[in-house]
Structure formats: structure tokens, C-alpha cells
Amino acid sequence: MRCVIARFPFDLVKNDVQQSMKGIKPEPVTGESVTIGRRIFPVKQVGEVITGQDRRDFTAGEVTRALTRLGFTCHTAPGIVPPPVLTPLETASAQLGAAAQM
């Protein structure tokens, strides 16, 4: 699959990514992560290995999109819970200073 990470094109294949990560010890996960085989790797670590680029050159989102399209299971950062979706009435009440009722 062709994808662009940090403005550079890459042709990635799921088996090649799995082979690249074989024998590499996963770092502690503090942000977004991906399951490869039975191990969970930080997305930035995988991106660095498969592209050969410095982690500061690409975002976790770029690598997450590519790995998801390849069929890997990606996970959001632990501890990050999306905010609740408010109805238009609850949003208006909150903007007017009333406590939102849920």
C-alpha cells in the first residue's frame, strides 16, 4: 500500500512491517499504540523503524492511519476519554452558565 509519512512516499506491506518489528523490544506505551502480533508498540516507535526517519519528523496520526489501512489494530492514548457529546440544548445551557444536565 502506498502512503505518505512526513511528506515522503512509502510502499508498505503488512508482512514487511511485521518482519521489521520482529525481535524489537516494545518501549513503554505512553501515547497511541498498535498491536503487531501479540505485542503492543508505541506508534512512533513503529514509524521510526519502518520509515527510518526521526520520530520528530512525523505525527502519530500519520503512522496510525497507515497502519490501520494495512489492517493493524491501533489504540488511542491510555487515559484519554473523549468528551461527552452534548445536545444543542445542553450546549446552549452551558454557554449561558447553567449546569449541563445529563
C-alpha positions as CSV (number, residue, x, y, z in Angstrom):
1,M,0.0,0.0,0.0
2,R,1.3,3.4,-0.9
3,C,1.2,6.1,1.8
4,V,2.8,9.4,2.7
5,I,4.5,9.9,6.0
6,A,6.3,13.1,6.7
7,R,5.9,14.2,3.1
8,F,7.8,11.1,1.9
9,P,6.0,8.3,-0.1
10,F,6.3,4.7,1.2
11,D,5.1,1.4,-0.1
12,L,4.2,-0.6,2.9
13,V,3.1,-4.2,3.1
14,K,1.7,-5.8,6.3
15,N,4.2,-8.7,6.3
16,D,7.1,-6.4,5.8
17,V,6.0,-4.3,8.8
18,Q,5.7,-7.5,10.9
19,Q,9.1,-8.6,9.9
20,S,10.6,-5.2,10.6
21,M,9.3,-5.3,14.2
22,K,10.3,-8.9,14.8
23,G,13.0,-9.0,17.5
24,I,12.4,-5.4,18.6
25,K,11.5,-4.9,22.2
26,P,8.4,-2.6,22.7
27,E,9.0,0.6,24.5
28,P,6.6,1.6,27.3
29,V,3.3,2.9,25.8
30,T,2.5,6.5,26.8
31,G,0.5,7.6,23.8
32,E,-1.1,5.9,20.7
33,S,-0.2,2.3,20.2
34,V,-0.5,-0.5,17.7
35,T,-0.8,-4.3,18.1
36,I,1.6,-6.2,15.9
37,G,1.4,-9.9,16.5
38,R,1.0,-10.4,20.3
39,R,2.9,-7.3,21.3
40,I,1.8,-3.7,21.7
41,F,4.2,-1.0,20.3
42,P,4.1,2.8,20.5
43,V,3.1,4.1,17.1
44,K,6.1,6.4,17.0
45,Q,8.5,3.5,17.6
46,V,6.9,1.6,14.7
47,G,7.0,4.6,12.4
48,E,10.7,5.2,13.1
49,V,11.6,1.5,12.4
50,I,9.5,1.2,9.1
51,T,10.5,4.6,7.7
52,G,14.0,5.1,9.0
53,Q,13.1,8.7,9.9
54,D,13.4,10.5,13.2
55,R,10.3,10.4,15.3
56,R,10.1,14.2,15.3
57,D,9.6,14.2,11.5
58,F,6.1,12.6,11.5
59,T,3.0,12.6,13.6
60,A,1.4,9.6,15.4
61,G,-1.7,10.2,13.3
62,E,0.1,9.7,10.0
63,V,1.5,6.4,11.1
64,T,-1.8,5.3,12.8
65,R,-3.7,6.0,9.5
66,A,-1.2,3.9,7.5
67,L,-1.1,1.0,10.0
68,T,-4.9,1.0,10.2
69,R,-5.2,0.8,6.4
70,L,-2.8,-2.1,6.5
71,G,-5.1,-4.0,8.9
72,F,-3.3,-3.5,12.2
73,T,-5.3,-2.7,15.4
74,C,-4.4,0.8,16.7
75,H,-5.3,2.1,20.1
76,T,-5.7,5.6,21.4
77,A,-3.6,7.0,24.2
78,P,-4.4,5.4,27.6
79,G,-6.3,7.7,29.9
80,I,-7.7,9.8,27.2
81,V,-11.5,9.7,27.2
82,P,-13.4,11.6,24.5
83,P,-15.6,14.3,25.9
84,P,-19.3,13.6,26.1
85,V,-21.4,14.7,23.1
86,L,-23.8,17.4,24.2
87,T,-27.2,18.1,22.7
88,P,-27.8,21.6,21.2
89,L,-29.9,22.4,24.3
90,E,-27.2,21.3,26.7
91,T,-24.6,23.3,24.7
92,A,-26.7,26.4,24.9
93,S,-27.3,26.0,28.6
94,A,-23.6,25.5,29.3
95,Q,-22.8,28.7,27.3
96,L,-25.4,30.6,29.3
97,G,-23.8,29.5,32.5
98,A,-26.3,26.8,33.6
99,A,-25.0,23.4,34.7
100,A,-25.5,20.9,31.9
101,Q,-27.9,18.1,32.8
102,M,-27.0,14.6,31.6
